[in-house]
Amino acid sequence: MKKIAILQSNYIPWKGYFDLIAYVDEFIIYDDMQYTRRDWRNRNKIKTPQGLVWLTVPVKVKGHFLQKIRETEIDGTDWARKHFKSLTQHYAKAPYFTEIASLLEPLYQNPSPLLSTLNRTFIDAICAYLGIKTRITNSWDYQLISGKTERLVDLCLQAGGDIYISGGAAKDYIKPELFAQKNIQLNWFTYDNYPEYKQLWGSFVHQVSILDLLFNMGPNSSKYMRFVR
């Protein structure tokens, strides 16, 4: 049985994103979706002495945001230096700062001008560090038909999937009967019961970039995830 997940790319996503990748057999990055502002596509949170802070990649937005995520261009390169400086400033005291910083620094030195490519670069590097072997493909590797649920079902069929794993937020629009008609099992992925780890700067917070976990736990990070081994 082949498990498929289909999700938009995020900038340095949180640990749950990578847990979903590790759980499935093929993860399809769905960047043919429309770009949305104030979302996770181009930003994420880190923990600082002043609380949670956004790291945001500036992008060029056209018209009424009709561009696809994979068409979205990054506005300049100064942000990369600022992001790495911010990570250095707030995580220099973390146990595995040197190890993780050496992984990230080359990624910030010559960033892609396209948001989707940038996100994929970080996702691939973090998956490699965590030992996640899941096949990651792009939605444009496949033919895309009309209809929200219809397209997801068809992508599963093209990828040879028997089980579709979806986040709970999709319950608002997914039509389960369309999966059933094609004999594809629909399962809902939950992000509960993550153990806490020793985290800098006050009370524990789960909803931050996975970089927080990596800086603090390094090669032990998988112990604080559910499906990464």
N, C-alpha and C positions, 0 to 999 in steps of 0.2 A: 504494500500500500504506500503510495507516494503522497506526502503531505506538501501542500503549496500554501504560501502566504504572499499577499500582494499589498504593497504599501508604498507611499511616497517616501522619497529620501528626506532625511533630516540632517541638520548641521550638528556634528558631534552628539549623536542621540544619547538618551538615557539608557540605563542598563536593560530595561524591559524590551527595548527595540532589539538589542543583540540577543536577548533570551529568545525572542520570537524567531530570529534568524537561525539560532542554534537548534530550535525545536523542529524545524521543517526540513524537507529534503531539497526544496528549491524556493528561493526567495526572489520574487519579481519586483524590482523597483519600478513603481508606477508613476514615472515623471512625465507622462503624457497628460496628466491632470492639469487643470488650471492653477496657476500660481495664486496663492492667497497671502495677503498681508497679515502681519502680527500673528504668525503661525510658527511652527517648528521648522519650516523649510530652511530658513536662513538664520536661525538664532537658537540659543539654548542658555541654560542657567548654570552658574558656578557658585560655590559657597565662599564667602569672604567674611572678614571680621565685622563688616557693616551689614551683613545679611546676604540674601541672594541677589546676584547681579547678572544681567543679560549680556552675553557676547553676541553681537549682531553683525552679520555680514551685509554691508550695504549693497543694494541691487538697483538696477535700472528697471523701472516699471513703465509699461507702455499703456496709454489709454485707460480703460476701465479694467485693468488686470486680466485681459483676455489671453495673455501669453501663457504657454505651457511652462511647467517648471523647468523642463529641459531646454527651453528657449531663453530662460531668464539669465541675463548677464550681470556679472558683479561690477559694482561701481568703484573702480580704482583698486589699489593694492595696499594703501596705508593701513587698512584695517588689520591685515595679517600681522604686522609688526606689533600693533597695539594689543591684539588678542594674545600673542605669545608673551608679551610683556606682562599682561594681566595675569596669565596663568603662572608665570614665574613669580610674580609678586605675592600671589595668594597661596601658592602650593610649594614654595621653596622649602618649607619646614616639613613637608610630608615625607614619610619614610622612603617612598620610591620615586621621588621627584626626578632625580638624575636619570634614572632608567626610562621613565615615560617622556621626559623632556627631550631626550635624545631620539625617541621615536617620532615625536611631533615636530621638532624644529625643522627638519627638511621639508615637511609638508607645508609649512608656513613660508618657506623661503621663495618658492616659485608657484604660487597658487594658480589654479585654472581660472580663466575669465568667465567660465560658465558655472552657475551654482550647482547644477546637477552633477557635473564632473567633480567639482570640489567635494561635495558631500560623499560621493562614491569613493574618492581617494581616502578620506578619513575612515569611512566604514570598512573598506578593505584592509587598511592598516591595523585597525583595532581588532577586526576578526582574526587576522593573522597572529596578532599578539596573544589573543585568547585561545587560539587553536581551533577556531570555528571553521569547519570544512564544508559547510553548506554551499551548494551552487547558487551564485547570485547572478541573475540575468536582468535585462531591461525590458520594459513593456514594448519598446519599439523593435525588439527582436522577434516579435510576433505580429500577426495581423490583428487589428482592433476593429470590433464591430460596434454598433450603436447600443445604447442602453446601459445603465449603471451595473445592474446585476448581471444582465446578459453578457456584458463584456468580461466580467470576472469569471463567469461560468465558462465562457469560450476560451479564456486564457488558461484555465485549469485543464480543459480538454486538450488544447494544443501542447501543453507542457506534460501531458500524460498523468495528470494528478487524479487521485482517487478521493482525497480528503482536502477540503479547503479550511484553513485556519484563519479566523478573522478576529480582530479586536472588537470589544463590546460596543464601541461607539458606532459601528456600522449597522447595529440593529435598527437604527432609525430609517434606513433606506433599503437594506438587503431584503430580497424576496426569497425566502428559503425554498419555496416550492420549485423555483427554477433550477436549483442545485439538485433537488430530489428527482426532477424529471430526467436529468442526465446521469443519475446514479452516482452523484458526487456527495459525499458526506460533509456536512457543514458543522464545524466545531468552533466554539467560542474560546478565545484565549484570555486568561485572566492574569492580572499582575499583582496578585495578593501574596502575602506571607514571605516577603523578602526579609532576611535577617539584617539587623543593623550591624555596621562595622565601625571601627574607631575613626571618627571623622573630625576634621579640624573645625574650629569656630562655632562652638555652642551646640544647641540641641540638634539632634539628628534629623536630616531631611532626605527623603528618597528621591524627590523629583528634581534631580540635577543631572547634568551631563555625566556620562559614564567616566569621563576623565577624573571626576572626583574619586570614584572607586579605584581607578587604576593608580592614581597618585598615592592613595593611602594604603592600598592592599597589594599592588603590583601583581606578581605571579600567583598570589593567593586569591585574586579577585573572583575566580569561578566558585569559590566556597560561599560567596554571597549572592550567587545567582542560582537559578533553578535548573537550567538545561545545558549550561556551558560546562563541559567536562575536560 
